[in-house]
Amino acid sequence: MLRVHCKEIGFTCSFVAVGKTEEAIMWTMIEHLSRDHSVKLEDMTPQIREKIRSSIHVPEI
């Protein structure tokens, strides 16, 4: 499983998106940012999307 922590993209937040694919995590984070941080879809710049994408990782066991 892949994951990304919201705090890794610059928010003070404990949310963690977990998924099987990068695309699934991207959509989960976009929904989370919209719902919990009031970031509108039209404000999701390429820089924000790349920050999410580059923060996705496989957790260490």
C-alpha positions as CSV (number, residue, x, y, z in Angstrom):
1,M,0.0,0.0,0.0
2,L,1.0,3.6,-0.7
3,R,0.4,6.5,1.6
4,V,0.9,10.2,2.1
5,H,0.5,12.3,5.2
6,C,-1.3,15.6,5.0
7,K,1.5,17.2,7.1
8,E,4.0,16.1,4.4
9,I,2.4,18.5,2.0
10,G,2.5,21.4,4.4
11,F,-0.7,21.3,6.5
12,T,-0.9,20.9,10.3
13,C,-3.1,17.8,10.1
14,S,-2.9,14.1,11.0
15,F,-4.8,12.8,8.0
16,V,-3.2,10.0,6.1
17,A,-4.3,8.9,2.6
18,V,-3.7,5.2,1.9
19,G,-4.3,3.4,-1.4
20,K,-3.1,0.9,-3.9
21,T,-2.3,3.4,-6.7
22,E,-0.9,6.9,-7.0
23,E,-4.1,8.0,-8.7
24,A,-6.3,6.7,-5.8
25,I,-4.2,8.6,-3.3
26,M,-4.3,11.8,-5.4
27,W,-8.1,11.8,-5.5
28,T,-8.3,11.0,-1.7
29,M,-6.0,13.9,-0.9
30,I,-7.8,16.3,-3.3
31,E,-11.1,15.4,-1.6
32,H,-9.5,15.8,1.9
33,L,-8.0,19.2,1.0
34,S,-11.4,20.4,-0.3
35,R,-13.4,19.1,2.6
36,D,-11.2,19.7,5.6
37,H,-9.0,22.6,4.5
38,S,-11.4,24.5,2.2
39,V,-9.0,24.2,-0.8
40,K,-11.1,24.5,-3.9
41,L,-10.6,22.3,-6.8
42,E,-9.7,25.2,-9.0
43,D,-7.1,26.3,-6.5
44,M,-5.3,22.9,-6.8
45,T,-2.3,24.2,-8.7
46,P,0.2,21.9,-10.5
47,Q,2.6,22.7,-7.6
48,I,0.1,21.3,-5.0
49,R,-0.5,18.2,-7.1
50,E,3.2,17.7,-7.6
51,K,3.8,18.1,-3.8
52,I,1.2,15.4,-3.1
53,R,2.6,13.2,-5.8
54,S,6.2,13.5,-4.6
55,S,5.2,12.8,-1.0
56,I,3.6,9.5,-1.8
57,H,5.6,6.6,-0.4
58,V,5.6,3.0,0.7
59,P,5.7,2.9,4.5
60,E,8.6,1.2,6.1
61,I,7.8,-2.0,8.0
